[in-house]
């Protein structure tokens, strides 16, 4: 259990702005092997990011006046909070991947472009469209049912951080390992790590189903994320013959959006 907690805190330190410093950081420790093991807790980080963002969404939906603009403003503010909490880590990956794959059909050149910290037109367009899709879908869900929107926000963050584990397990790492954001993930994760991630994800889905027992809705939401995973896996395999940290970040972003879209497509059956 001690090792479990240390790996989890290392994942929190790596993927969020939450400070793990001082004596706590010394207790957690650091090694390449620990960083690789912390990948199992990506969905656990989703519990923190998704849970706290859901609380922000709830707070603004309650505190703001009951007018048509409220769901939109609450969706924007909760998205701002999630981006701040993660340091735009995954959004940066999405933009870099879009620039690389959009900027060149050559694999080597695409990987070089992805290392450039400057954002290009492909990255900017991808980032704007994904953020707009998140806010619009969250606002739509909140207009139908605030509880649904809050639970979907939480579950989407956990689910979208569980699915990249499949990519890490099934594709080789092809980035510039010494400089890459995915350096700790450069080796394949174990079946045990996949199982730990699955436990985090299963508990999250059990929680949202307990709060809102709509099996068809949650099934369609998960299906949306699975389709995103399949599309991203195929794209990374075909264009790069493997994954990079940017590819993992982009997978998280696309999976999150399609989770909301799946839930939204289920609404006509429920309302």
DALINTA-V704301 format. One record per residue. N is the residue number from 1. RES is the residue in one small letter. PHI is phi as a letter, one per 40 degrees, with the letter a starting at -180 (999 if undefined). Layout:
BEGIN
n = (N,N)
res = (RES,RES)
phi = (PHI,PHI)
END
This chain:
BEGIN
n = (1,2,3,4,5,6,7,8,9,10,11,12,13,14,15,16,17,18,19,20,21,22,23,24,25,26,27,28,29,30,31,32,33,34,35,36,37,38,39,40,41,42,43,44,45,46,47,48,49,50,51,52,53,54,55,56,57,58,59,60,61,62,63,64,65,66,67,68,69,70,71,72,73,74,75,76,77,78,79,80,81,82,83,84,85,86,87,88,89,90,91,92,93,94,95,96,97,98,99,100,101,102,103,104,105,106,107,108,109,110,111,112,113,114,115,116,117,118,119,120,121,122,123,124,125,126,127,128,129,130,131,132,133,134,135,136,137,138,139,140,141,142,143,144,145,146,147,148,149,150,151,152,153,154,155,156,157,158,159,160,161,162,163,164,165,166,167,168,169,170,171,172,173,174,175,176,177,178,179,180,181,182,183,184,185,186,187,188,189,190,191,192,193,194,195,196,197,198,199,200,201,202,203,204,205,206,207,208,209,210,211,212,213,214,215,216,217,218,219,220,221,222,223,224,225,226,227,228,229,230,231,232,233,234,235,236,237,238,239,240,241,242,243,244,245,246,247,248,249,250,251,252,253,254,255,256,257,258,259,260,261,262,263,264,265,266,267,268,269,270,271)
res = (x,x,x,x,x,x,x,x,x,x,x,x,x,x,x,x,x,x,x,x,x,x,x,x,x,x,x,x,x,x,x,x,x,x,x,x,x,x,x,x,x,x,x,x,x,x,x,x,x,x,x,x,x,x,x,x,x,x,x,x,x,x,x,x,x,x,x,x,x,x,x,x,x,x,x,x,x,x,x,x,x,x,x,x,x,x,x,x,x,x,x,x,x,x,x,x,x,x,x,x,x,x,x,x,x,x,x,x,x,x,x,x,x,x,x,x,x,x,x,x,x,x,x,x,x,x,x,x,x,x,x,x,x,x,x,x,x,x,x,x,x,x,x,x,x,x,x,x,x,x,x,x,x,x,x,x,x,x,x,x,x,x,x,x,x,x,x,x,x,x,x,x,x,x,x,x,x,x,x,x,x,x,x,x,x,x,x,x,x,x,x,x,x,x,x,x,x,x,x,x,x,x,x,x,x,x,x,x,x,x,x,x,x,x,x,x,x,x,x,x,x,x,x,x,x,x,x,x,x,x,x,x,x,x,x,x,x,x,x,x,x,x,x,x,x,x,x,x,x,x,x,x,x,x,x,x,x,x,x,x,x,x,x,x,x,x,x,x,x,x,x)
phi = (999,c,c,d,c,c,c,c,c,c,c,c,c,c,b,b,c,c,c,b,b,g,d,c,c,c,c,c,g,a,a,d,c,c,c,c,c,c,d,c,b,d,c,c,c,c,d,c,c,c,c,c,c,c,c,c,d,c,d,c,c,c,c,c,c,c,b,d,c,c,d,c,c,c,c,c,c,c,c,d,c,c,c,c,c,c,g,f,d,c,c,c,c,c,c,c,c,c,c,c,c,c,c,a,c,c,d,c,c,c,c,c,c,c,c,c,c,c,c,b,c,c,c,c,c,c,c,c,c,c,c,c,c,d,c,c,c,c,c,c,c,c,c,c,a,c,c,d,c,c,c,c,c,c,c,c,c,c,c,c,c,c,c,d,c,c,c,c,c,b,b,c,c,b,c,c,d,c,b,c,c,c,d,c,b,c,b,c,c,c,c,c,c,c,c,c,c,c,c,d,c,c,c,c,c,c,c,c,c,c,c,a,c,b,d,c,c,c,c,c,c,c,c,d,c,c,c,c,d,c,c,c,c,c,c,c,c,c,c,b,f,i,b,b,c,c,c,c,c,c,c,c,c,c,c,c,c,c,c,c,c,d,c,c,c,c,c,d,c,c,b)
END
